[in-house]
Structures are given as structure tokens and as C-alpha cells.
Amino acid sequence: MKTYQYRIYPTTAQETVLAKMLEECRWLYNKVLETRKESYELQGVSLGNYDTMTMIPNWKLERPSLKTVHSQVLQNVNVRVDLAFQAFFRRVKVGETPGYPRFKGYGRYDSMTYPQYGNGVRLDGNVLILSKLGNVKVELHRELCGTPKTVTVRRSSTGKWFVTFACECDVQPLPNEQKVIGIDVGLSTFATLSNGEKIDNPRFFKAEQDALTKAQRRMEKEAKGTPQRTKRRKVVARIHERIANRRTDFAHKTSRKLVNTHGVIVFEDLNVKSMIENHTQVFGHKLNKSIADVAWNQLVQFTTYKAADAGRSVVLVDPRNTSKRCSRCGMLVEKDLSVRVHNCPHCGLSLDRDVNAAINILALGLQRTGSIPRSPRL
């Protein structure tokens, strides 16, 4: 499944209609959540997706404005609530912090999905035809490939509108490539490859931090609920959007280069959320922004789906001791974070700490794929 995102340009009147549609979806989301919550608290009955789906026609009678939204979009709103509950029960089951599904405040519902392409939505050239709205101009910067399945219309925090098509596509494998690579991610250097190559950390958030701080201070000076504060909030949102766009662009370009040049790509299987929590306990909040800014998970995610489409392999391995273990003899060499060179007292290997880790990551990945025999020390 591939996704294609395009910017759309609704007229002022169409923007007003789209905003009203999102508000109707928000009302329905809260109504479904309220119904399920009260059913369990007052009657001890847990309602499911089908139960609340059958209530939508009655809610349309109660609130006629719901009819301004396509019926399948309303059904998708119901599905979203059900997915939120499924995630809640999954977290409860595994002992995580559950996080009960929340009600959506005004302006907090920013997308609507048409689950079946051709039913309420279709693309005709560079025009998006939406049921109950009409024709909307699309910036079709690349051809839509495959068979469209679902369509999502989204409003960004800066007020821009986008449409995303999820398409079913045939795999398009790249020519066979024998090169393999292990990748150790970090903060001082974004990534270190097992061949010795390093990818610099662009630090997008740090580059915009001063501008963001000024914009946030100006926003805080304005009284809440005033047009001036709304205007200042959009400035803050634009800076965050610019940071996110640059980070995403960097991850796309880096992942594309890795997939084009390597047949097997091995990453550490990192739990970034846990890392942030652990660093907070040990170092306070010093490293939280840096860890969140590098977005390692985004690189792994983009590389994984690009590799699947290209017929390449991405392998995730346990990162434990990859920095301590000597890549030559396999012995553990204790070192703290300030030590940037791996010096092995057992075999004499002297090597950049991150390169040593990347070589170990590659070895673990090849063992998982069965490409090399397992060492008794790994």
C-alpha cells in the first residue's frame, strides 16, 4: 500500500463548508465516545463498533446537519472511536499507561476519511470531486499510481488543506544488490554506517529554536480568545510545520539513498519513548529535545516501506551491548558515553565507538537472516 499526498486549494466558500464538515465529524466522534462511556458506567454494557454504527441514522434525525457529511465519512468517524478503544484495552492488557480516549475540543478534529474511493470522492485530472462540496483544485506534483482505496482530506495546523490517497500498488523491485550495511544512530552524529561513513545530525529544531521562542513569547503576550492571539498562534504553527517538513524531507532522502545502494539494511530496534523517560530520570530534560529532534523512528519507518517496495530487506536487532562489544574479538569493553573511541585491551582493536557499534549491529542482522553463522560471544 502506497500513500500519495497532494495539496488542495478550496475556495473560501469551500473552506467554510469543509470546516463545518469537520465540526460535524467532531460532534459525532464525541457523541459516540459519550454513548459508549455512559453505557458502560450506567448499565455495565460495553458497546462495540457495530452497536454505535446502527445509531448514526437516529443521530441524523436528532442533528440534521450531519447529513451535510457523506455517510461513509460518518461511519469512519465511528470506526476511529472503536480503534481508540481497542488501543486503550491493548495498553491496559500489557500493563502500559492506558490513556482513556478523549473528547475532541473545538477545532481539534482535522481530517475526514472516505473509506471507498469512487464513493463520494474521485480524482479527475487535477480536480478532486467531493460529494456535497464540488470540485477542488489539486496540485498534482506526481502521478497517482496503483488502485486508490481510501482518501483522506486533512487540514494542517497552519490552515492548509491536503488530500491523501492510499493506493494498492504492485511491488517494483530494484536490481539485485549484494551490499549490506549496519547503522548506529546517535545524537552527535545522526547515523554512523558500518563502512565508516557518517551522516551529520541536521538539528532542525535547534536551528529554529530562537525563532520559535520569540514567536511563542509574542503569542503569550496576547489575551486568550482574541484574534491577535490566533494570529500569533499561526506563526508558531508555521515554524513547527517548517521543522517537521525539513525533518521529513531529510528522512525521505536518507532512506531512499540507503535503499537504492544496499540489499540488506540493519537498524537497532530502539524504544525512543522509553529512552526519553530514562534520560529524564538520569539527566533531567537536557537530552529530551535532542532525542525527539533526530526522529530515528521516522528514518526506520521510511526505510522499511521503501525497502519492501524495492525488494530489499530491513532487519531490526537488539541494541544491547553493541557499543561495548568489540567487533573483532567479541569481548565486552566497558565505557561511558564520553568515551568516543573503542580501545579493546584484549585484541588491541582501536576504532571509532560508533563504527564499532555499527559493525556489531550488522553482524547481528546477518545472523538473524542466516547469512553468517552465529558467534558464541554475540
Secondary structure, 3 states (H helix, E strand, C coil): CEEEEEEEECCHHHHHHHHHHHHHHHHHHHHHHHHHHHHHHHHCCCCCHHHHHCCHHHHHHHCHHHHHCCHHHHHHHHHHHHHHHHHHHHHHHHCCCCCCCCCCCCCCCCEEEECCCCCCEEEECCEEEECCCEEEEEECCCCCCCEEEEEEEEECCCCCEEEEEEEECCCCCCCCCCCEEEEEECCCEEEEECCCCEEECCCHHHHHHHHHHHHHHHHHHCCCCCHHHHHHHHHHHHHHHHHHHHHHHHHHHHHHHHHHHCCEEEEECCCHHHHHHHHHHHHCCCCHHHHHHHCHHHHHHHHHHHHHHHCCEEEEECCCCCCCECCCCCCECCCCCCCCEEECCCCCCEEEHHHHHHHHHHHHHHHHHCCCCCCCCC
